[in-house]
Amino acid sequence: MNEHSDPRPLRRHQTILGLIRSVPIRSQTQLQRLLRRRGLTVAQPTLSRDLRDLGLAKTPRGYVAAEGAATRFVPGPQREARLGRTLRGFVLSVRAASTLVVLKTPAAAAPPVARALDEAALPEAVGALAGDDTVFIATPSERAARALARRLTAALARRALREGA
């Protein structure tokens, strides 16, 4: 299973933030150990990427979370890149339907897609609602829905080109 089809990063990020806020954590090794005790085995490169994606800073007293990290895991410049990775890893199809855009995903993959969409703060999207395998994205108009569907479809087309499909 590749890292982008794994639904656990959201849980892992939430756990990391909870640990950082409750216990002084001075090293990645210490954080790995605490995560393992909570049933999350994480390789060091993945943990480094998580810390970067979460925007955590290492201080003499340990890692600290930036204000708002609990609701927006990814710093601004990285949001669009994270959205692209999430779309390429989870989204099976995109379809505009009136003022909505409907995304189909594998089972249990819709929530991380909706979160990535919300975090990306796309101008065409008002908000996203996730079921188990479907994401509904509300837009302010049919025109915005069509534009957003084209944008998301283009991201999926880039995946197909890379995979040789």
N, C-alpha and C positions, 0 to 999 in steps of 0.2 A: 504494500500500500504506500503510495507516495505521500509526502507531507501535506499536500494540498487536499487530499481526499480524506484526511483524518479529522473527524469532528471534535477532537479533544483540545486543540489549541485554545479555544475560548475558555474551557474549564481550567486549563493549565494557567492561562493568563490571570483569570480571576483568583486562583489559588496563590499564585506568586504575589499578586497585589495584596491579598489578605495577609500573607506571611510578612511581607515587607512592612506593613503597617502595624503588625502586632509584635514582632520580634526583631531585634537588631540583627541584621544579616550582613556579615562582613566579607563573605566570599561566595563564589559560585559553587564551590564544593559544599559549603554549608547549606546553601539553598537546594542543591541537588539532593542532599541527604534528607532534608525536611520534606521535599516533594515526594521522594521515594516512600517515606513513612505515611504519606497520604495516598499512596497507590499510583503515583505518577512517576514513571521512569523516564528520564530525559537525558539525552546525550549532551555533552558540553557545547558543541556547536549550535544545537537547537536552543539551549538555554541562553547562550550569548545573543542569539537572534531575538529571542523573546525579550530579554532585558532591553535591547535596542528598540524593538518595536513598541515596548511599553513606555519608552522614554524615561527609564529609570536612570538615576545618577548615583555614582558611588562617591560617598563622602568618607571622611575619617571615622564616622560613627556607623557606617554601613550604607546599604542601598536605600535610596529614598524615592518615593513616587511624586511625580509632578502633580500639581493641582489639577483635578478633573480626570486623572488617569482611570478612575473607576468607571467612567462613562464613555470615555474616548481613548481607547487603548493606543491608537497610533498617532504620532505627531503629524501635523498638517502636511508637510511635504511628502510623507510616506503613504498617505491615505489612498491616493490614486493608484500607486503601485500595489498596495495590498488589495485593493478592489480588483485589479486585473488578475492577480494571482488567485483570488477567491473565485472569481468568475470562471477562469480557466480550469480550476480544480473541481468545481461543483455544478455549474450550470449546463443543463442538457439542451434547453431550448428557450427562445425569447419570442414573445408575441405581444403586439399592441392590441388592446381591446378597449375602444373608446378612450377614456382618460386614464386607463390603467395599462401597465405593462406586466405581463404574467411570465414568470420564470419557472421552469420545471427543473427539479434537481433530483438526485437520488434520495432515498428515504433518509430522514434525519439531517439532511444537509441544508434545508431552507433557512433555519435560524442564523447560521453563520453568514450566509449570503445576505440576508436582510440587515444584519449588523454592519457588515462591510459597506453596504449601500448607504446606510444611515451615516456611518462615519465619514464616508467620502463626501458627503454634503453636495451631491450633484445638483446643479441649478434646476434641472428638469424635474427632479423628484421632490415631492412634498413629504413623503414618508413611505415606509415599507412595512408590510404585514406578512409574517411567515407562518405557514402551517408546517406540516412534516416534510412534504416534497414540493411545495409550491410557494412562491413569493409573489405577492401583489404589490406593485409599486404605484402609488397614487401620484398623478401629475396634475398640474393646473388646467391642462387643455388636451384635446386630441392631438394637436400639433406637437406639443411637448412630449406626449406619449410616443408618437411616431419617431421623433428625434432621439429620445432615450432608447427606444428599441433598436434603432440603427446603430447607436453608439455601443450598446451592449453586444449586439450581433457582431459588430466589427471586432470586438475583443475575443469573441468565440472563434471567428474566422482566423485570427492570428494563431489560436491554439491548433486549429485543424491544419494549417500550413506547417507548423512546427512538427506535428505528429505525422505528417505525410498523408493525411486523409484527403 
